[in-house]
C-alpha cells in the first residue's frame, strides 16, 4: 500500500514538475541581473566567446532567410561567438511578442525591428542604446552608412538602429496587357490624367486596369493618392483632423480611390478578394497595373510565366508631386539592447554582430533593388533579370522619397482606416468621416 | 469485499491536483484576468494596461453602440439556428436512411464522418478554391452551363450561404454518427412487433425511432447550439475581416479581430465576456428546453 501511495505522489509530482517546466526558450535566458554580475576581470584578457540572443523578422518563409542564416554562420565562424536565433516572420503578433519580451525583462541582446512609432515604447523606456553612445566606445560602428538615412526615432530624432535595406513602393506593370490595349509603358513624366485615359482603354479591351484588393490591401493606393495632394514634407505629417491641410490631402486621396472604383478600374470582386487573388490576375495577364513594394519583385520572379512581361515604374503624378517622387525609406534596423550593452561579456559580441550583418556585401545580398543607407550604394547582382534592372533603375531615378504616411498611425487607427476604405468607395461613409474617426482612435 | 481504496481518498486527490493546477493556471486565471482587462485601457497586445478606462464600464457601453457587434451577435444566432435545422436535421435524415438499408452502415458512417478529421483551416482553403471568383470550381461550372459572368460568392447577396454551407457540411457527420449509434441501440424486436401490428415505415419512424431517440437528439441539439457559439476557424479562413463590408462577423471572429488585428485588447476582452455570457445563458436555456427523459 505504501508503495502504491508513494508511486501516486511521485507521479503527481512529476506531472506538476512537467507543467512548471513548460517555459518558453526566452525565459530560460540568463536574467539581466545575474548576467550583469559576470566577472568584469575578463575585460583585460582576450574576450571569451559569447552567446548572444538575436530576434529578427528574417524567420519563417522570409525571402532573405537563407541570406540571414549564411551571414550569421559567417559571423560565428569569424568571431567564435554563438548566436541564439529567435527570429520570426513580421506580423502584428510578432510585434506584440517583442514588446511583451521587453516588458517582462526577457528582451534579446540584438533586435532587428521597426524604427518608426512601433519602437517608441522601447526607446522611451531606455531599453535600447543610441548609435551615438555606441560610437563613443566603438567609433567605426556603422561607418559605412549615411547617418541621415539610418531611420531616426520619432521619439527624440536620434539614431538607434542600423538598417540592412529599405523599401520603395512603385507601379508594377504588365507589359503584355498594355501592349494588347495599345497603351505605352508609363515613364518618368506619367500624369494622373494619362493614367485615367489608359485605364479606360485597358478596360475597353476587357482587361482589369488595376489589380488591388480594397478588402485587404488598399494601403499602397492610399499612400500615392494622398501623396498626389500633398508634398514630401507634408506626407510625413499626421493630420489633426480632416479639415487641416494634411487632412484635406487624405480626404482628396481617398476620394480619388472612390473615383477609380466608380469607374470600374478595380477587379469586380475587389471588395471580397484577397491580395493574393488580385495579384494572381497580374501573373495571369488579366490585369495591367499594381502598386506594391520592393519586396514584390521576388513574387513576380516566382510567379510570372515570363519575367520580361513585367516592369516596375513610377506611380502617376498629380499636383505638386513629380512621378519620380516615391514612397520609401528604411523602416527597420538592428538595435542593441541596454541589457546586452551593460553586460561586459556580450557588449563587443553584439557590436560585432551588427557590424557583420550590415557590411556592404551583406546588405547588397539582402536587397540590391531596395533603398539603401550604404555610402557606396548596393551592388547589383550579376545576371539580374529585366524586372530587377528596372527596379534598380527606378530607385536610382527617384527625385524625392517620402516615408509612408500610414507609419505615423498606431495599429488600431491604421486598421480602422484601411477597413473603412471599402465603405468610402461604396458610399456608406464619407472620406472625411473615416479620416476623423481614424484620428480619434486611441493608441 | 473490503477495499481500502474507497476509504482512503488521499491518492485520488494527489491525482486530481495536477489537472486542477493546470486548469487554474491556464483557464481560470486567464478568465478572471480577462474580466479585469475588460475594464482597463490596453493599447496593444503584449502591452501592460495603462490604467482603468474612464468610465470603467466604457467598453460595455461601447458594446451597445457598436453596429459590428450587433452584426456579430445576429450572425451567430442565425448560424445557431441553421446548425439546429441543417446539421442535426440532415444528420437525422441520413441516419434514418442508413439505418433502413441495413447493410453498408459502417461504410456510410466512415464517409459522412470524414470531414470531421480534416482541419477547419484546410477545409476553409478548400472551400475558398471551390467558391473562388476567378477560376473557382462553382464558377467554372456556371460558365460552362451558360452563365454570362462568374458569381462573387462572397458578396453581400451570397456571403452567408458561402460561409455557413461548409460549416454545416463539416459537422453533419459528427451528429450522424451519434444518431446512428442511438438507432442501433433500439431493439429490433420493437420494430418487428410494430410491423406485425401493421405499422408502415413512416409510422415506425414517427412512433418508435423518434421518441426513442429523444435523449440522443437532446444531446445533439445542446452540442450543436453550444458549438455554434464557438465557430471561428472556418469562417475566419473564408471570410477574414468580416467581408463583405463588415457583414460576416461572428462573435468569435470579431473578438479575434479586435484583439489581434486592431490591437484593442480591452475591447476584445469585453467581446470575449459576451461570448461566455451568451454561451452560459443559451446552453442553460437549451438544457431547460431539451430535457432528457427517463425511460
Interface residues (C-beta under 8 A of the other chain):
Chain A: X1 X4 X5 X8 X9 X11 X12 X15 X16 X19 X92 X93 X95 X96 X97 X98 X99 X100 X103 X121 X215 X216 X268 X269 X271 X272 X273 X274 X277 X280 X281 X286 X410 X411 X412 X415 X416 X419 X422 X423 X426 X428 X442 X443
Chain B: X4 X10 X11 X14 X15 X17 X18 X21 X22 X25 X41 X43 X44 X45 X46 X47 X48 X132 X133 X134 X149 X152 X154 X155 X159 X240 X241 X243 X244 X245 X246 X260 X261 X262 X263 X264
